[in-house]
């Protein structure tokens, strides 16, 4: 079993549920994936980090994404990049700025220079709306988004929407890859 097949197997075992679900958008779905259950599992997180490092664009100097879903992935990829030819810093985009301290949307900017080429990651993409919002905040903070990688694309328009906005997009796994 290759690495991607193992990641698919772990997602099917830990994260995928079939049935009737109401999504955050209010939309009904026969499919639910909580990729955090895989990204918070030791082997799952290792497989995700390996897959991201294999696909990373050569100009990328940092990796980050929206808080919660991207957090464990960012940490694992940054740690795994230490000692490689492409060491990475990490960043996080908050759902809202802190009400105290620096009051910023993006954490980790102190390790980066303006215009730094970054890869955005997310655990799951449905419509792409939350990822595009986080990208906007990162760009307003001076980062240059050159790549977007997600663990699972639910194949509900998010990939197309992100590409239409001008960002290269790739999913490690799609809904079509997962078992029913």
C-alpha positions in Angstrom: 0.0 0.0 0.0 1.6 3.3 -1.0 1.5 6.5 1.1 -1.6 8.0 -0.5 -3.5 4.7 -0.3 -2.7 4.6 3.4 -3.9 8.2 3.9 -7.1 7.3 2.1 -7.5 4.2 4.3 -6.9 6.3 7.5 -9.4 8.9 6.4 -12.0 6.3 5.7 -11.5 4.6 9.0 -11.2 7.8 11.2 -12.8 10.7 9.5 -15.5 9.7 7.0 -19.1 9.1 7.8 -22.0 8.4 5.4 -25.6 9.2 6.3 -27.7 12.4 6.5 -25.8 15.5 7.8 -26.4 19.2 8.0 -23.2 21.1 7.1 -22.1 24.4 8.6 -23.6 26.1 5.6 -27.0 24.6 6.4 -26.8 22.5 3.3 -27.8 18.8 3.6 -25.2 16.1 2.7 -25.0 12.4 2.6 -21.3 12.6 3.4 -19.4 14.0 6.4 -15.6 14.2 6.8 -13.9 15.4 10.0 -10.3 15.3 8.7 -9.2 16.6 12.1 -9.6 13.1 13.4 -7.0 12.0 10.9 -4.7 15.0 11.4 -4.8 14.5 15.2 -3.8 10.8 14.8 -0.1 10.0 14.8 0.1 8.1 11.6 -2.5 10.2 9.9 -0.7 13.4 10.6 2.6 11.9 9.5 1.1 10.8 6.2 -0.5 14.3 5.6 2.8 16.1 6.4 4.8 13.7 4.0 2.2 14.3 1.2 2.4 18.0 1.6 6.2 18.2 1.6 6.2 16.1 -1.6 3.9 18.5 -3.4 5.3 21.8 -2.1 6.2 24.4 -4.6 10.0 25.2 -4.5 9.5 28.9 -3.8 7.4 28.3 -0.7 9.1 29.6 2.5 6.1 29.2 4.9 2.9 27.1 5.3 -0.2 28.1 7.1 -4.0 28.3 7.0 -7.2 28.9 9.0 -7.0 28.2 12.7 -8.2 24.8 14.0 -8.3 22.7 10.8 -4.8 23.7 9.6 -3.1 24.0 13.0 -1.8 20.4 13.6 -0.9 20.1 9.9 1.2 23.4 10.0 3.0 22.2 13.0 3.8 18.8 11.6 5.0 20.1 8.2 7.1 22.8 9.8 8.8 20.3 12.1 9.3 17.8 9.3 10.9 20.4 7.1 13.6 21.2 9.7 17.0 20.0 8.4 15.8 19.7 4.8 16.7 21.8 1.7 13.4 23.7 2.2 12.9 24.6 5.9 9.6 26.2 6.5 8.1 28.6 8.9 4.4 28.5 9.9 1.6 30.9 10.3 -2.1 30.8 11.3 -5.0 33.0 10.2 -7.5 33.7 13.0 -11.3 33.6 12.6 -11.2 37.1 14.0 -8.4 39.3 15.2 -7.4 39.2 18.9 -9.1 41.8 21.0 -5.8 42.6 22.8 -2.1 42.6 22.1 -1.2 43.0 18.4 -4.8 42.6 17.3 -3.8 40.9 14.1 -5.5 38.3 11.9 -2.3 36.5 11.0 0.0 35.0 13.6 3.6 34.1 12.8 4.4 37.1 10.6 7.5 38.0 12.7 9.3 35.0 11.1 8.5 36.1 7.6 9.4 39.0 5.3 6.9 41.0 3.3 6.0 39.3 0.0 7.0 35.8 1.4 5.8 33.0 -0.9 3.4 30.8 1.1 1.4 27.7 0.8 -2.1 27.7 2.2 -3.4 24.5 3.7 -6.7 23.3 5.0 -8.1 20.0 6.3 -11.3 20.0 4.3 -12.7 22.2 1.5 -16.4 22.3 0.5 -17.2 25.7 -1.2 -13.8 27.3 -0.6 -15.3 30.4 1.1 -13.5 30.1 4.4 -10.2 29.4 2.7 -10.5 32.4 0.4 -11.4 34.6 3.3 -8.2 33.5 5.2 -6.2 34.0 2.0 -7.5 37.6 1.8 -6.3 38.3 5.3 -2.9 36.8 4.7 -2.5 38.9 1.5 -3.5 42.0 3.4 -0.8 41.2 5.9 1.8 41.1 3.0 2.1 37.4 2.2 2.1 36.1 -1.4 -0.1 32.9 -1.8 1.5 30.7 -4.5 -0.1 27.4 -3.6 -3.1 25.8 -1.9 -3.1 22.2 -0.7 -6.0 20.6 1.2 -6.3 17.2 2.7 -9.9 16.5 1.5 -11.8 18.2 -1.3 -15.5 17.4 -0.9 -15.9 18.1 -4.6 -18.7 20.7 -4.1 -17.2 23.6 -6.0 -14.4 24.7 -3.7 -11.5 23.7 -5.9 -13.0 25.5 -8.9 -13.8 28.6 -6.9 -10.2 28.8 -5.5 -8.7 28.2 -9.0 -11.1 30.9 -10.4 -9.7 33.3 -7.8 -6.3 32.7 -9.3 -4.7 30.2 -6.8 -3.1 26.9 -7.7 -5.1 24.2 -5.9 -4.5 20.6 -5.2 -6.2 18.1 -2.9 -4.4 15.1 -1.4 -7.7 13.2 -1.5 -11.1 13.9 -3.0 -14.5 12.6 -2.2 -14.3 10.3 -5.2 -11.2 8.6 -3.6 -13.2 7.8 -0.4 -15.3 4.6 0.1 -19.0 4.6 0.3 
